[in-house]
Amino acid sequence: MATLPARVTHPRCRPSLPGIAGPWLLIAVLMAALGLAPTARAETSVYIYAAASLGDALDAAIARYEARRGVDIVPVYAASSTAARQIANGAPAELYFSANERWMDWLGGQGIALTERSDLLHNQLVLIAPRDGDTRPITLGAGNALAARLGDGRRLAVGDPAHVPAGIYAKQALQSLGEWQALKPRLARADNVRAALALVERGEAPLGIVYQTDARASDRVRALATFPADSHTPITYPLALVGESPSDAARNFRDWLASEQALAIFKDFGFATIKPGER
């Protein structure tokens, strides 16, 4: 079986430590002797590779789902581009939840079977600054407003426009507003949108472009402006089953993610949901 990528952000994905099997076995024997059976573990695990921007909301959805079902949902978060490449290289994903259509299309073009694909969520693109920095509102599209606000020698934090969906949307928006050429050499290119958010949270960048849901999740940044929806392609999150024979557990979880109960959780985290007739 293909190995998991080195960076897995779900705590249950941590490898077991060497040398502890003996003590744990002894504890299990003692508990059995005392009639204290350990809590039953889920017998089925489902790996879902998802965009980094989905982390908080998807974790909450997984917690709700696992509470009533005997299944272990293991999320692996990364830029949609990174997740797609890992799946194409054999990572054991049964579900892929992307932050744009492009990388879902790319994955299907690599010969990976994608079934029951549908668009579930929308998002918005916002300009952020550190909460303890200059948080005056800014008018987007007013000349070189962003370049002027950055100041000398400072950089704009974004997901890498070469492959990260948030960065791709940011590039489109800056091009639409006539600021791309001035800002292109002044970008702090991050591996994913949450890494771009972190640069602004730490004050390493005075401005950043992230999703509205990322800004909402942090108490260390403030949104200064929302980019016009027509300045970039729609920010859409497609979900699909991966592989020729997805398990029943994966199919059930995929169906539940499209349910009103699950979508309500995503709405609580600031995502806009797509109506069933639009999927």
N, C-alpha and C positions, 0 to 999 in steps of 0.2 A: 504494500500500500504506500502511496506517496506520503512523504512526511509533511507536517504542517510547516508553514513559514516560520522564520525565527521570531517575528514580532507578532504575538497574539495577545490581544488586550483583555481577554476574558480570564478572570482568576482561576476558573476551573481548568484552564488549559496549561497550567504550570506542571512541568514534569515532576514525577515523584523523586524524592531524594534517595540517594543510594544508602544502603545500610540500615534502613528503618523497617524492612519487612519483618524481621524477627520480633522486635518489640511490639509492633502492631498485631502480629499474629498472637502473641502471648496475651495481649489485652483482650483480643476478640475471644480467646478461649476462656479467660476469666469471666468476661461478661456473659458468655453463654452458660457457664457454670452457675452464675448468680441469677440467671433468668433475665438478664438485661440485654435484649437484642438491639443492635444498632439500627438506626433509622434506615429503611430500605432505600437504595439508590435506584435511580432510573436505569432501566436496562437498555434504553435506546438513546443514542445521541444523534443530533442533527446539526450539521455545521452550516451556518449561513454567513457568507462573505458579503460585507455591507460597507457602504460609503461611511467615512469617518463622521460626517455630519449627522448621521442617523443614531450615533452612539447612545445618547441619553434617552431618547424616545424609544428606541428599539430595546434597550435594557429594561425599561419599564414595561414594555409590552411582553417581553420574554418572562419577566417575573410574574405577571398576571397569568400568562398561559401555563407556565410550569406549576403554578400553585394548584391547578386542578387536573393535571395530566401527568402520567408517569413517563415523561420524556425529558431529556436533557438537551436544551437548545444552546449551542455553543456559537456565539458570534465572533467573527474575526473582522476587525475594523481597519480600514486603510483607505487611501485614495481609491476611487472607483477604478482608475487605470491600473493601479497596483494589484487590486483584488482580481480584476479580470485576467491579468497576466499570470497570477498565481494559479488561478483555475485552469487556464490554458496549459500551464506547465504540470498539471496533475494534482493540484491541491484537492483534498477530499470534500469539496463543497457540494451540497445538495440544493442550495438556494443562493441566488445572487441578487442583491438589492443595490442597484446603481444610482448615482446622482445625475446621470444623464443617459440619453438614448444612444449616444455615440459609442460608449464602451460596451453596452449591451449588444449593439449591432456588431461591433468588432469581435466580441467573444463568439457570437454565432458564426461569424466568418472564419473562425479558426477550426471549425468542424465540431464545436461543442454543442451538443443537443440542448436546446432551451425550449421548455414547454410551459404552457399556462402563463405566458408573459402578459403582463398588464401594467399600466401606469397607475400608481396609487396616490402619489403626493406631488405637490408643488411647493416652491420656496421662493424667496425674494433675495435680492442682493443688496447689501447695505455697506455704507462707509462707516468705519468705527475709529475711535480714538481711546487712549487710556482714560479711565474715569477721573484720574487726578491730573490730567493734562488739559490741553486746550479743547474744550467741548462746545465751542460756539457752533451753531448750525452752519452748514455750508450749502451754497446754491450750486448744484451740479450743472454743468453746461455753460457756466459763465466764464468764458475764456479759459485760461489755464489756472483755474481756481485750485485744483488739487496740487499741482506743481508748486504754486505759490505758498500754499499752506504747509507743505512739507518742510520748507526751509532748506538752507544750504547743507549738503552732505547727508541728508536723512533719506530713508527709503520707505517705500510703500509695501506693506506686507500683503502677499497674495499667494494662493496656491499656484504652483508652477503652471503657467499658461501652456506649456508644451504638452501637458498630459492631465493635469488635475482639473476636473470639471469646474470647480469654483474659479480657478484661474482662467479657464477658457471663457467662461461667462464674463469675468472681469475684463479680459482683453477686448471682447466684443463691445462691452459697455464703454470702455475708454476710447475705443476707435469711434464709436457712435458719437461720443461727446467731444471728439477732436483733441483728446489729451494723450493718446497712446504714444505717439512719437516722443513727446517730452518726458513721459514717465517710463518708457520701456527700459532705459539704462539705469533706472533708479528703483527697480523692483527688488524686494527681498523675497525670493522664490522659495516657498515652503513645500514639503513633501505632500501635505494634505491641508485641508481648510482649517482643521483644528490646530495644526502647527502654525499656520498664519495667525490665528487668533491668539495663540500663546505669545508670539512675538510682540503683539500690541499689549497684551496683559502685562508683560514684563517691562514695558516701556522701551523695548529695543527698537520699535518702529513707532513713529508718532501717529501713523494712520494705517489702516488695513481695509481690505475688501473681503467680506465673508458673507455667509448666508444670514438672513434674519434670525433663524433659529439658533445659530452659534452665538450671535450677539446677545440674544435673550437668555442663553444658558450661563452667561458669565456676569458676575457682579463687579468685574474689574474693568469693563469697557462700557462705552456709551455709543449708541448709533447716532451719527450726525446727519445722515441723509439716506434715502432709499433710491436706488438707481431706477430710472423709468423702465417699466416692463418691456417697452418696445426697443430698448437699447441693447438687448441681447436675446438670444433664443430662449424659449420658455424653459424654466428650471423644473425638470420633470424627473421623478424617481420611478423607474420601472423595476418590477420584481419578476423573477422567473425561476422555475425549477431547473436544475442542472443535471445533465446526464441522461443516458438512455433509459435507466430504470430507477427513478427516484423512489425512495421508500414511502410506505403509507404514512409514516410519521412526518416526513417532509411535506407530503401533499396536504396532510391535515393542517400543518402549521401555515403553509402557504395560503390555504383557504381562509384560515382564521385571520391572518394579517389583512385580508381584504374585507373582513367583516366590519360592521358598524362599531362593534365593541372595541376592536383594535384601532380603527381609524380615529375613534374618539380620543384615544391616548395620544396619537400623533398630533391631533388638533390641540391638545393641552400643551404640547411643546412648541406650538407656533406654526406647524405645517398646515398648509391648505390641502384638503383632501379632494380627490377627483371623484365625481359622481359615477355610479356603476354604469350608466349609459354612455359615459365618455371614455371608458377603459377599452 
